[in-house]
C-alpha cells in the first residue's frame, strides 16, 4: 500500500522516510524535498498557493494539524503555520490535532472548533526556529536595498521574500522615517517585529484587513513567536485569501519584493530552476508580483544581484537556458532592481526593455548582451544608442 502525505515541513524528507509506506507530496521545494524527489521518495505539485486546496486531486483521509491549547469556547488556534492548513480542513475526512503549549495562539481566520476534531495528541516541543541573521548585507545587497526602498512610500503595504535584501530594505525604511507601513505577506519573519518596534508598522492605511498584519505562515525566532502570541494586531488567514491577487491589489500601495535566479532580455524570470535542474518552488511569488502590479499605486519588484559565482557569470542573460521554468512571464514583469539601479519594465517596447535590462547588468557583460540582443535576438536595431 502506498500512502501519500502532504507535508508543510521538510521533516519527513529530512528523516529519510522511504519505501512503499510514505511518499511525500509537497508544494514547497527546499533542499530536503529536492533530495527526496531525486531519490524517488517525494513528488512536487506545481500550483499557485491560493489554488492548492481547491485543485488537490482527492480528499484527505487523515489530516494531523499542530495547534495551540483550546480556549474557553472550544476553539484551537492553528498557530503560526495555519494558512495552508486552514484551506485543507474542508478536504479532510478525519482531523486529529496535536496540541502543543509552545504553539503561539494566532488570531485571524485561523481556528478550528472541538466539534470537528476526531482525536487529540499532546505534544511539547519547540517550534522550528529561524534566527535572524547577524550577517550584515554586503555592498551589492545594500545598493539593491537602497534602490528598492526608494520606491516605497508612506502607507505602503509590504510583502517581502527571504534574504538579506529585504532585511536591508526594512532597515532603510526605518532610517528614512517612513510612516504607516502595512503588511500583507505570504510569509512573515522577524523583519515585522523590527518595523513594529521602530513605530513604522501601523497598518493604518490598508484597505484589506485594515489595522492588521496579515500572513499565511509565520516563522522566525523566539522573539517573533512571542510577538505574535495572542496579539490581536497579527492575523493568519488561509493562503487562498492571503495569496489572492485580487485581495493583494485591494491594499493601499502594495509593494511586492522578491528575487529570482536569472532574467533574460525578454523579461522572463526563472526563479525555480536553471534549465531543467529544479532548485525551488516559487511559493507566492507570482501571486504577489501580479497582485501588486494590479493596484493603482502598486509596485512589484524582482530584485537580484547582477552577477553570480563571484562575478564570473551574469544573472541577466540573453535567453534563459533551455528547460528553465518561467516563474514571472514577460507580460507580468514590473520593476527590476540590481545594484546598478531600478527600472520599470511595463508599457515599453521590447527594444526599450532590452536596453533597460542591459543597463541593470554588470558593466563587464553589457557589451556581450547588446551584441546578443542585436545580432541573435533581433531586439535591437543595428545602430541604436
Long-range contacts (C-beta under 8 A, 24 or more apart in sequence): 6-56, 6-60, 6-88, 8-81, 8-84, 8-85, 9-128, 13-41, 13-42, 16-41, 17-41, 26-281, 27-52, 27-84, 27-281, 28-281, 28-283, 29-272, 29-278, 29-279, 29-280, 29-281, 30-280, 34-278, 34-279, 34-280, 37-278, 44-278, 44-281, 46-281, 48-243, 48-284, 48-286, 48-287, 49-84, 49-186, 49-216, 49-239, 49-243, 49-283, 49-284, 49-287, 50-239, 50-240, 50-241, 50-242, 50-243, 50-244, 50-245, 50-284, 50-287, 51-240, 52-84, 52-87, 52-239, 53-87, 53-88, 53-90, 53-91, 53-239, 53-240, 54-240, 56-88, 56-91, 59-91, 59-92, 59-93, 60-88, 60-91, 60-92, 60-93, 61-92, 61-93, 61-94, 62-92, 62-93, 62-94, 62-95, 62-96, 63-88, 63-89, 63-91, 63-92, 63-94, 63-95, 63-96, 64-96, 64-97, 64-98, 64-121, 65-89, 65-95, 65-96, 65-97, 65-98, 65-112, 66-97, 66-98, 66-100, 66-103, 66-123, 67-97, 67-98, 67-99, 67-100, 67-103, 67-112, 68-99, 68-100, 68-101, 68-103, 68-104, 68-105, 68-106, 69-99, 69-101, 69-105, 70-99, 70-114, 71-105, 74-113, 74-114, 74-115, 75-111, 75-112, 75-113, 75-114, 76-111, 76-112, 76-113, 76-114, 76-117, 77-103, 77-104, 77-105, 77-106, 77-107, 77-110, 77-111, 78-106, 78-110, 78-111, 78-112, 78-236, 79-103, 79-104, 79-105, 79-106, 79-110, 79-236, 80-104, 80-106, 80-127, 80-217, 80-218, 80-219, 80-225, 80-228, 80-236, 81-217, 81-218, 81-219, 82-106, 82-108, 82-110, 82-216, 82-217, 82-236, 83-110, 83-186, 83-215, 83-216, 83-217, 83-236, 83-237, 83-238, 83-239, 83-242, 84-216, 84-217, 84-239, 86-110, 86-236, 86-237, 86-238, 86-239, 87-238, 87-239, 87-240, 89-116, 94-118, 96-120, 96-121, 97-121, 98-122, 98-123, 99-123, 100-124, 100-125, 102-126, 102-127, 103-127, 104-218, 104-225, 104-228, 104-229, 104-230, 105-229, 105-230, 106-218, 106-228, 106-229, 106-231, 106-234, 106-235, 106-236, 107-230, 107-231, 107-232, 107-234, 107-235, 107-236, 108-212, 108-214, 108-234, 108-235, 108-236, 108-237, 109-235, 109-236, 109-237, 109-238, 109-241, 110-235, 110-236, 110-237, 127-219, 127-225, 128-219, 129-219, 129-220, 129-221, 129-222, 129-225, 130-189, 130-219, 130-220, 130-221, 131-220, 131-221, 132-167, 132-189, 132-190, 132-220, 132-221, 132-223, 133-164, 133-167, 135-164, 137-164, 137-165, 137-167, 137-168, 138-164, 139-339, 140-305, 140-306, 140-339, 141-165, 141-168, 141-305, 141-339, 142-168, 143-339, 143-340, 144-168, 144-303, 144-304, 144-305, 144-337, 144-338, 144-339, 145-169, 145-171, 145-172, 146-172, 147-337, 147-338, 147-339, 147-341, 147-342, 148-257, 148-301, 148-303, 148-337, 148-342, 149-173, 149-176, 150-342, 151-255, 151-299, 151-301, 151-335, 151-342, 152-178, 152-181, 152-255, 152-299, 153-178, 153-253, 153-297, 154-178, 154-179, 154-180, 154-181, 155-179, 155-180, 155-181, 155-182, 155-204, 155-205, 155-252, 155-253, 156-181, 156-182, 156-252, 156-253, 156-254, 156-255, 156-299, 157-181, 157-182, 157-183, 157-184, 157-203, 157-205, 157-206, 157-251, 157-252, 157-253, 157-254, 157-255, 158-182, 158-183, 158-184, 158-185, 158-255, 158-257, 159-183, 159-184, 159-185, 159-186, 159-248, 159-254, 159-255, 159-256, 159-257, 159-284, 159-288, 159-292, 160-185, 160-191, 160-257, 160-258, 161-187, 161-257, 161-258, 161-259, 161-283, 161-285, 162-187, 162-189, 163-259, 165-257, 165-259, 165-303, 166-191, 166-257, 167-191, 169-257, 170-194, 170-195, 173-200, 174-198, 174-200, 180-204, 180-205, 182-206, 182-213, 182-251, 182-252, 183-213, 183-214, 183-215, 184-208, 184-209, 184-214, 184-215, 184-242, 184-247, 184-248, 184-251, 184-254, 185-214, 185-215, 185-242, 185-288, 186-215, 186-216, 186-217, 186-239, 186-242, 186-243, 186-283, 186-284, 186-287, 186-288, 187-215, 187-216, 187-217, 187-218, 187-219, 187-283, 188-213, 188-215, 188-217, 188-218, 188-219, 188-220, 188-224, 188-228, 188-234, 189-218, 189-219, 189-220, 189-224, 190-220, 190-221, 190-223, 190-224, 192-224, 192-227, 192-234, 193-220, 193-223, 193-224, 193-227, 196-227, 203-233, 205-252, 205-253, 206-251, 206-252, 207-250, 207-251, 207-252, 208-247, 208-248, 208-250, 208-251, 209-235, 209-237, 214-242, 215-242, 216-242, 216-243, 216-284, 239-284, 242-284, 243-284, 243-287, 243-288, 244-287, 244-291, 245-287, 245-288, 245-290, 245-291, 245-294, 246-291, 246-294, 247-291, 248-287, 248-288, 248-291, 248-292, 248-294, 248-295, 249-291, 249-292, 249-294, 249-295, 249-298, 250-295, 251-295, 252-297, 253-295, 253-297, 253-298, 253-299, 254-288, 254-291, 254-292, 254-295, 254-298, 254-299, 255-292, 255-298, 255-299, 255-300, 255-301, 256-288, 256-289, 256-291, 256-292, 256-293, 256-298, 256-299, 256-300, 256-301, 257-301, 257-303, 258-285, 258-288, 258-289, 258-301, 258-302, 258-303, 259-302, 259-303, 259-304, 260-302, 260-304, 260-327, 260-328, 261-304, 261-315, 262-304, 262-315, 262-316, 262-317, 262-320, 262-324, 263-302, 263-304, 263-315, 263-316, 263-317, 263-336, 263-357, 264-316, 264-317, 264-318, 264-319, 264-320, 265-316, 265-317, 265-318, 265-319, 265-353, 265-354, 265-357, 265-358, 265-369, 265-372, 265-373, 265-377, 265-379, 266-319, 266-330, 266-350, 266-353, 266-377, 266-379, 267-330, 267-333, 267-336, 267-345, 267-353, 267-357, 268-320, 268-326, 268-328, 268-329, 268-330, 268-333, 269-302, 269-326, 269-327, 269-328, 269-333, 270-320, 270-324, 270-325, 270-326, 270-327, 271-325, 271-327, 271-328, 272-325, 272-327, 273-323, 273-324, 273-325, 274-321, 274-324, 275-321, 275-322, 275-323, 275-324, 276-322, 276-323, 276-324, 278-325, 282-325, 282-327, 285-327, 285-328, 286-327, 286-328, 286-332, 289-328, 289-332, 289-334, 290-332, 292-334, 293-332, 293-334, 293-346, 299-334, 299-335, 300-332, 300-334, 300-335, 301-334, 301-335, 301-336, 301-337, 301-342, 302-328, 302-333, 302-334, 302-335, 302-336, 302-337, 303-336, 303-337, 303-338, 304-336, 304-337, 304-338, 305-338, 305-339, 306-338, 306-339, 306-340, 306-360, 306-361, 306-362, 306-365, 307-362, 307-365, 311-362, 311-364, 314-361, 314-362, 314-365, 314-369, 316-357, 316-358, 316-360, 316-361, 316-365, 316-369, 317-369, 318-369, 318-372, 318-373, 318-376, 318-377, 319-377, 336-360, 350-379, 351-379, 351-380, 351-381, 351-384, 354-379, 354-380, 355-380, 355-384, 355-385
